Amino acid sequence: MTLEELKKYVCDKGRLYPKNWSDYLEIWEIPAGYPCTPLVLGGSDATNEEKRKRLILKIKFALKNERIFNKLKNNILNLKETD
C-alpha cells in the first residue's frame, strides 16, 4: 500500500483519526517536540479537519522508515470502524 492509498483509506467513509492517538506514540517513535506529535490534551480543541491533517502528516513522517510505516499501516487497517 502506498502513501496515497493509505491517505485515501484514512479519509474514506468520514474517518478522521484513531481514537487511541496516544497508543501511536510507540509506533511512530516521534521525538518530543516534533511538529507531528498527536493532537491530544492541548490539541483537544482542534477541529476534526486539523486532526485529520495531523494524522496525514504523521503518516508522511512514518514513510521515512519502512518498519514504522508498515507497523502504522497494519494498525490503521486493523482498526474497527468505531475506533
C-alpha distance (Angstrom), angle and dihedral (degrees) to the residues before:
residue distance angle dihedral
M1 . . .
T2 3.79 . .
L3 3.78 128.5 .
E4 3.81 90.5 -103.5
E5 3.80 92.4 50.5
L6 3.80 92.2 50.3
K7 3.82 91.4 46.9
K8 3.80 89.5 51.2
Y9 3.81 90.9 48.5
V10 3.81 94.2 52.0
C11 3.83 90.9 49.4
D12 3.83 96.9 45.2
K13 3.79 121.5 101.2
G14 3.79 92.7 15.6
R15 3.81 93.9 -64.8
L16 3.78 112.8 164.6
Y17 3.80 113.7 171.1
P18 3.81 138.2 -36.5
K19 3.79 114.5 -81.4
N20 3.78 89.9 -135.4
W21 3.83 98.4 61.0
S22 3.78 92.9 153.8
D23 3.81 92.2 58.8
Y24 3.78 88.0 62.9
L25 3.80 94.8 63.0
E26 3.80 89.1 82.5
I27 3.79 92.0 48.6
W28 3.80 95.7 48.5
E29 3.80 97.0 42.2
I30 3.81 88.1 -150.9
P31 3.80 116.1 178.5
A32 3.81 116.2 -123.7
G33 3.77 113.1 -86.7
Y34 3.81 94.5 21.0
P35 3.84 110.4 146.6
C36 3.80 94.3 -116.4
T37 3.80 99.8 55.9
P38 3.83 111.8 137.6
L39 3.78 121.5 -79.2
V40 3.81 95.6 -120.1
L41 3.77 129.8 129.3
G42 3.82 97.9 -2.8
G43 3.79 89.6 30.4
S44 3.77 95.6 50.3
D45 3.81 89.1 102.7
A46 3.80 90.4 55.3
T47 3.78 116.7 117.4
N48 3.78 120.9 -109.8
E49 3.80 89.1 -109.1
E50 3.82 90.9 53.8
K51 3.80 89.5 50.6
R52 3.82 91.5 49.6
K53 3.81 91.1 48.9
R54 3.80 90.0 49.8
L55 3.81 90.7 51.3
I56 3.80 90.3 52.4
L57 3.81 90.1 48.4
K58 3.80 88.2 52.5
I59 3.80 91.4 49.7
K60 3.82 88.7 53.3
F61 3.81 89.2 49.4
A62 3.81 90.2 51.6
L63 3.80 91.1 51.6
K64 3.82 88.7 71.3
N65 3.80 88.5 71.6
E66 3.81 118.3 43.7
R67 3.82 93.5 -155.3
I68 3.81 92.3 52.7
F69 3.82 93.0 43.0
N70 3.82 91.9 51.5
K71 3.79 92.0 47.0
L72 3.80 90.8 49.4
K73 3.80 93.6 44.6
N74 3.80 92.4 50.3
N75 3.79 91.9 48.1
I76 3.80 93.3 49.4
L77 3.80 93.7 45.8
N78 3.81 90.4 51.0
L79 3.79 96.1 50.9
K80 3.79 116.5 114.3
E81 3.79 113.1 -115.4
T82 3.82 88.5 -111.4
D83 3.80 91.0 57.4
